[in-house]
């Protein structure tokens, strides 16, 4: 059963950057409520970078909120458009992905998005289902719905054109194909980040051109990473991955700058707008931001790992980071006892996000920032064979136990 349209709108508006257009959205919600018929919510994913972090999850969390309101979610995996690659924000053309890479990335994407969305209530479709069947005549008709001038309104295309950087004709078809996805599934609402404004609004335009009801465009803000400045990005190292260990996730949330606490509540949780208002009030009245951030860490870690894992992560944080002791419950890595050294396990440490690179790890050793069982490591110790229950400490706050 749906909430009343006005109540739904309040939840949908939480954390949103822009809605095009709000009056039409309220009318759709009202019709949906009266008919008890769910709206179709669309999200397109280009399977080129399968590791999802909280920045990517901003849109997924908003979709989950609408899913909880009773609406129908359709995820479009761009296996066909992925062969071109989204040119958004790119200074040059993207290298086309092979079918094998696209399919593998799509599988990885699906595993991760269902950490957020209800799998049983989500429809996943691949746009090759309809795009690969279009005839050349149909493609020409599709191209005729817009102009080169309109396509060149995109900042990335405009910059490349002005700088005389080649633009392939096929790249012009990416936004058109993404727009056609909305036509195919009769989307009522499409969501995306603010960097997807052109693509999503083109879907709205194409629906109107074909005599269909226009989709509502909802744009979510981009989430700053742990540095508090740049957009969350794995390449910048300022990210919180949805697949990271609970202990790592909890600790990273505690590193969120105080100035972003409200924004993270808004964009990275499913808390009700009234709860967000309470958080703002508590901060304005001078409550310690660290106490509120602890609640944020509990909420976010629970969302992705469950309550029990969150409790263990919180306990680990309190012991390791507040009391500065080696905790009992720390992440572990399986090893072959008597055969593997710290050097052998560097790839595992990188994969689990304990270190960024071998060079960073060696630099920490040189700075006396790495210990095994409480004893500082020297460069010569990196080949030392590890034993069961050995504890590696990296910096002041990262602990890893090696077990057989």
Order of alpha helices (4+ residues) and beta strands (2+ residues): alpha-beta-alpha-beta-alpha-beta-alpha-beta-alpha-alpha-alpha-alpha-alpha-beta-alpha-beta-alpha-alpha-alpha-alpha-alpha-beta-alpha-alpha-beta-beta-beta-beta
